[in-house]
């Protein structure tokens, strides 16, 4: 199912322009509550020197994929870090944590905020970030965050769910294929560019909800950046 960018939920303020792939905050769509364990996929543009002040979370795996600019994180665990374009941070809220996310840069920051439901409630909160140079995923999907130990041993950030976040940068005409296990839910967004996904054309910042397919075949039309979640 293609989900065009101009059909997403909207929130616009002087400091934040947000587009919601799923029901979130004041936007409610009964047909877009979640996709398997994937609960939130927000496309945020945060203006310079602004951001989200301290607020609490619990029982959620919160992944931030920075597309342009940078975001600075601070939390009640004492963690502080700056995540730049192309890189990823994970906050596993566990039993509870308070955090803030600010764009301290001189330019707007664009990012995907992705929430995944954990396998179990509670547990010790966790935050981590890692650099994933876009050149390292040219022409191939790279696992950035995962609940599987084998992926974590290869450098993926840990999450508390049997799910994966992957990304790829493709040049015009390049293609990648991702194989699905039965019963999985894949959600894909084009961070930039155009692509065909199993023959369906997607434009910049469109989303696609995929299930009951043996494979996901992605072919770029022009330079494209793909972000994908595979969840139970």
N, C-alpha and C positions, 0 to 999 in steps of 0.2 A: 504494500500500500504506500503510494507516494504521498508525502505530506508537504505540500508546497510552502515555502517560507511565508508567503503572504496570507496563509490560512492559520498561522500559529497564533496563540494567545499573545496579547501585548501588554506591556507596561512601559510608559514613557514619563520620565521626570527630567528635571534639568541636569541631574547627575548620572542617570541610568536609563538606558534603552534596553529592555529585555523582551525576548521572544520565547514563548513557552511551548515546547513540543508536547508537554503533558499538563494536565490540570495542576495549577500552582497558584498560591496566594489568592488573589481575587479572580483568577481565571478558572472556570470550571467547564469541562466538557466530559459528559458521562461516558463517551466512547474513547476518551484519551486519559484514563486514570493511571495506567501503568502499562508496561509491556513485560510480562513475566515479573522477574524481580527488579527490573528497571523501573524506578518511580519518577525520576525528574531528569529532564534534559533542557536546560535553559541556555539560550544564546544571549550573552550579556555584552553590552558596550558600556564601559564605566569611564566617566570623564576624569581628566587629571585632578589629582589632589582630593579625590572623593572616594567613597566606598561604603562598605557595610560595617557599621559600628558593632561592638561586642554583643553577641546574642548566643543563646544556648542551643545545643543539639544533643540527641541521644538516639541510639539504635538506628544508625544510618551510616553507610559507606559513602563519603562525599569526595568526588574526584573533580579536580579543576584542571582543565586542559587549556593552556594559554595560547591564543592564536596570534595576537600582536600585543606589543607592550609588555607589561609585567604586573604581577600582583604581589603584595606583601602581606604575609600571614602572621598573626600573633594569637596565642591562646592561653588558657588558664593552666596549662601544663608547663608553661615557661618556654614553649617553642616560638621561634621567630624565624622567618625565612622569606626570601624573594624568589619568585618563580617567573622565569622569562618565557618569551614566545617559543613555542615548540616543546616546552617542558611541562611536567605534570606534578601536581601535589595530591596526596591522599590524606584525608582525615577520617579515621575510623572512630566514630563518636562514642561507641561503647555505652557504658553506663551514664555518660554525660560529660560534656565539655563546652566551654564558652570560648568563642573565637571572634576575631575581626578580620576583614579582608579589605585592604585599601590599595587604590592605585596612587602611588606616590610619585609617578612619573610625570613628565611634561607633555605627554601625549595620551590619547585615549587608549584604554586597554580593551581588547576583545577576548572573550573566553567562552568555553563551554563549561557549565556547572552540571555535573552528572551525579545523581543519587541512586544508589543501589541498596535494596533491603538486605540486611545481614541474615545469615543462617540462623543465628540465635541472638536473643537480647542480652544486654549487659556486657561485661568484660571491661578491661582496662582501655581507656581511649589511647589513640595512637595518631601521630602525624609524621609524614615523611614526604620528601620531594626528590626528584631525580631529573637529570638532564637527558634528553633524548634528541640529539641532533637530527634535523630533518634529512640531512644527507645520508644518514644511516638507514633510513627507511624509504629511500628512493627506489621505486619499483617493487616494493614488497611491504606486506603488512607486518608490523612489529608490535609485540605485546608490551604494553606500557604498565598495566596494572592487572593483577590476577589473584584469584583465591587458590590457585593450584601451585603446590610447592615446586614442581618442575619448572614452571614459568618464573617463579620468584628466584630460583637458583640461577637463572639466566639474566637477572637484573630487573625483573618486573616488580613494581611496588606492590606490597601485600594488601589485600582486602579480605573481609570476612564473608565471602560468598563464593560459590563455584561459578564465577563469572570472569570475563576478560574484557579489558579495554585495549583496542588495537588502533593503529593509525598507519597511513601510507601516504607518500607523495608520488604522484604519477605524472609523467609527461604525456603529451598528446599521443593517443593511440596505444599507450601502455595498458596492460590489464593485469589484474590479480584475481585469484580464486580462493575463496574461503569455504571449507567444508563444514557443514553443520551436523552435529549429532541429533538424533531424533528427540523431539520435544523441546528443543531450544528456541529461544527468542532472540533475534538479532535486530538491533536498531542501528541505523547508519545515517550519518549526516555529512554533507559536503561543506567543509570549512571554506573551501573556495573552488571555483571552476565548475565544470560540467562533467557528467559521466552517465553511462548506461549501466544500470544494475539489473542483471537478469533480463536485459532488453528494455527496461523501463528508463526513460530519460529523466535525469535529475538536474536541476539548476543550482546555482550558488545558494548555499545555506538551506537547501531543501533537506527533508528527512525522509526515511523509508523504514517502515516496519515490516519485518520479514519473518516468516515461519513456514513450516511444512515444505521446505525446499532442501534438497540434498546438498546444494552448493550455492554460494553467492558469487557471481561473476561480475566484476567491476571493470569497465573499460572507460578510460579517460577520454574526454573530448576537450583538448587543450590541457594546460597544466592544472592539476587538481590535487586537493588535499582531502583525504577521507578519514573520518573518525568512526569507529564501529564498536558497539558493545554486544557481546554474546553472553546471554544470561539464561538461567533456568526458568 
